[in-house]
Amino acid sequence: MKLHSLFLAALMGCVLTANAQEKVIAHRGYWDTPGSAQNSQTSLKKALELNIYGSETDIWLTKDGHLMVNHDPQRNGVTFQTSDYKQCKKLKLENGERISQLKDLLKIMQKTKSKTKLIIEVKPHATAMQSRAAAQLAVKEVRKYGVQDKVEYISFSIDACKEIVADEPEAKVAYLNGELSPKELQAMNITGIDYHMNVLRKHPEWISQAHSLGMTVNVWTVNSRKDITEFYKDGVDYITTNKPLDAIDITKQ
């Protein structure tokens, strides 16, 4: 009986840990750790090791049709939207890695056994047409590497969101900007809201509204233990954070 009780306790501990991990998305990968950097291949690999729900990354479309991985629209004076791949490919990250293309991350996802998903943020480009083109190419590359079940999409650009929905109707797509209600987004077949914590504090009713419509709710970028605890208790599905270990610890309690 004692061994049986210990087994059940251990099993429950595993379940709690798994559930906690399933709440957490590492913002720009797990970069706040030695040897890593934001939006690097290392940050993705380290997030995969955590077996959390997702690892978020950002993409920009170059003028010659390459999807570069970076948060800001430029790096070291090179603006992605107005540059070609030859100008971008030698750029270095803080950990010494060369800047990645989206396909480099998709190759990692293709090989991994981790359940962690790659959350691709299509950055809002200078024009709606460019945003749509970036979204369209992202969907095409995800299909090429056969990782549709390992990828989700987010964007501040409603045009990019609509393009993904049109090109890949089964994809999970969440909107970031914060001005549209769950009902408005559902009418566009967008599957989730992914809003800044101040938006959800202003509209806490959107959490239950989204859930009643079968949509997911993510909150970003939540780094303090106090804020993580608040939104976990509010019932959001996912918490995007630069502190994934803290988020795992809090959400397993």
PyMOL commands that set and color helices and strands:
alter all, ss='L'
color gray80, all
select helices_A, chain A and resi 2-21+41-50+80-82+85-88+102-111+128-144+148-150+158-167+182-186+197-202+205-212+225-234+244-251
alter helices_A, ss='H'
color red, helices_A
select strands_A, chain A and resi 24-26+54-61+67-69+74-75+78-79+117-122+151-155+173-175+192-196+216-220+238-241
alter strands_A, ss='S'
color yellow, strands_A
deselect
rebuild
show_as cartoon
